Amino acid sequence: MQDPFYTREKKRKSTSGMLAADAWLDSSLYEFWQALGRAYTRYQDFMSRFHVTGIKRFFVEILSDAFTFGAIGAVLMTALALPAFNIIDRGAFNKAEDYSVVFLDRYGEEIGRRGIRSDDSVALDEMPDYLIKATLATEDRRFYEHFGIDVIGTLRALMTNATGDSSLHGGSSLTQQLAKQLFLSSERTIERKIVEAYLAVWLEWNYSKDQILKLYLDRAYMGGGNFGVTAAADYYFGKRVQDISLAEAAMLAGLYKAPGRWAPHVDLAAARGRANVVLTNLVAAGFLTEGQVTAARRHPAAPINRTADVNSPNYFLDWAFDEAKRLIADNNAPGNNFVVRTTIDTTLQKYAEEAITSVIREQGEQYRVEQAAMVVTDTKGAIRAMVGGTDYAKSQFNRAIVSTRQPGSSYKPFVYAEAFEQLGLKPSDTISDRPVCIGDWCPQNYGRSYKGQTTLISAFAASINTVPVTLSIKTGRDAIAQLSYRMGLRQEYPVTRSLALGVASVSVLDMTSSYAVFANHGYKTPAFGITRMTTLSGDLVWENDADAPHERVLSEQTVAYMNQMMRAVVTSGTGRRAEVPGVPTLGKTGTTTSYRDAWFVGLTGNYVAAVWFGNDDYRTTNNLTGGLLPTIAWQKFMAYAHTNIAIAPVFGVDFVPEQTMVAEADPDESEEEAEQRPPSLKPAAARKLLDLASRFETTLASTQPVNDTASLPAAASKTGI
């Protein structure tokens, strides 16, 4: 019988394996941490040997930071030098100009030359010793001692500049200057200076000192379109470089740093002063004694008269040279020497320069404006004058071509023309001048007021902003932009909500071309400056086809409407200062945000012209608007340009200009005469004649009825020219 108090025990499972694993894990972690602690202790014991205190610690920290920043700088310098490595791998020098071009004006008279005038045929040992010494004394006295970068000379130049005297030394070595000439552009950036330094060292490794010096003497720009001392000696003195005197060598050596400033044909007094500095450098460097340079000081160099080159239309010639090179390439023209006949009229060019510079000189400081540009064409697009800035000798940057600025309200003709084309409106139609918004953008008028119901012509003349914005909503902004491209704008710009108010990038030349459409009955009228190109021997390379068909951009009805609207701007709107008595003048003013740009673009029956005023650094002016200085300069030019010529009417404008009496020609003399230059009337003479006419008019008005003054052959400008 089974014991009632017996209880069967359950068999326990074995846990020895899990306990062993847990013990192994615990012991392993313990041993790991113990080993890690011992290793850290050993590391601390090792590093304690380098522990310093007191003044030693200060120097150690400085040295440590120096190594750190040095390493960072080395990495940065290497990264910046990568372009230099790429240039070296490419192994190609900057291509010098291959062409020499003689430019003629519209009447066939020479107005200037462009292209390279260089000669590297003279060996270094054939050049005068004092020319080489003058070059080294002025540009790089330690040339034969440094490795491409003159550290001592650079420090000396920094100290000299700190004292305000930088006339004796430059910061770059001669090798660095050559590196820039051979491989780089003329931009002034830190990155370019670093690349220049690397390239200078590479030149020193791969060329001898004499080879570098010879390359420099042959490649340096010496002003007047000349590269190298051999070409410069012939250009300035009419001599071989082997035959120049010490005084002439000193004048040449003074040109390297700033040929546009010290060239003798630009400023002879400055050139002689610079040559005297070079002579001083020769003595200071120990190359010559004071007694040896005394004769050169007493008898300075007398260069050939090259003032005609200074008076050339240089901004236009720079642009025409680029156009000529393009035509040479497109026509695979043989040879390197060419003659180009241009459309420029030197008399009108002087008028344009006089108008721009006189306004800047008289009122530029008042309005805090320093630069201006102007392009003038005839009604067929031929460029008659181009002013790219106030002083070519100081700045060769062509603001009429290269610079693109916002046109402001002078863009509005594109908006209204598209509205006439697309919506069938006319100038007398009424529209509401009221607040308008596109999204969260709500433009305001200049006076922050609204007229309510007004006509399109009144809104255009008063340069109201809300009306063109309203029209752009109806026509679409893309259609307006496309019309502007068809009319002549070439620089692409984003189509934004504010496009109707002129928020786009345009050049002075393109604005002139676009407005020429209104002067040419609606046909596209691109500006051009070259009519014929031949080789030096007379072989024809290219000739402009004057009879080539032009694309119609606007209907004649739209052109008539727009001309009437732009006429109202001059007679009763923002451009009243542009009125020229006896001439049908019309156009549109333009002013951009914060008064950074001021424009007037307009036309007569004879000419089309665009004028821009502003600052290169986009600095704001003193409330300068398009109705002020731009219209004054435009009016000055047009008053000059329309003297002694037949005044042509403007299509669509109800204005009958006074006709010049022309004697009947002898029927027996039917032979066609060649085009000749009209009598040249200098700007100063024209100004005096206009002032005299104004006095006559005032005198007659005080003694006779007002109607009698209408018989005067010329009337003075109301703007006080």
Secondary structure, 3 states (H helix, E strand, C coil): CCCCCCCCCCCCCCCHHHHHHHHHHHHHHHHHHHHHHHHHHHHHHHHHHHCCCCHHHHHHHHHHHHHHHHHHHHHHHHHHHHHHHHHHHHCCCCCCCCCEEEEECCCCCEEEEEECEECCCCCHHHCCHHHHHHHHHHHCCCCCCCCCCCHHHHHHHHHHHHCCCCCCCCCCCHHHHHHHHHHCCCCCCHHHHHHHHHHHHHHHHHCCHHHHHHHHHHHCECCCCEECHHHHHHHHHCCCHHHCCHHHHHHHHCCCCCHHHHCCCCCHHHHHHHHHHHHHHHHHCCCCCHHHHHHHHHCCCCCCCCHHHHCCCHHHHHHHHHHHHHHHHHCCCCCCEEEEEECCCHHHHHHHHHHHHHHHHHHCCCCCCCEEEEEEEECCCEEEEEECCCCCCCCCCCCCCCCCECCHHHHHHHHHHHHHHHHCCCCCCEEEECCCCECCECCCCCCCCCCEEEEHHHHHHCCCCHHHHHHHHHHCHHHHHHHHHHHCCCCCCCCCHHHHHCCCCECHHHHHHHHHHHHCCCECCCCECEEEEEECCCCEEEECCCCCCCCECCCHHHHHHHHHHHHHHHHHCCCHHHCCCCCCCEEEEEECHHHCEEEEEEECCCEEEEEEEECCCCCCCCCCCCCCHHHHHHHHHHHHHCCCCCCCCCCCCCCCCCCCCCCCCCCCCCCCCCCCCCCCCCHHHHHHHHHHHHHHHHHHHHHCCHHHHHHCCCCCCCCCC
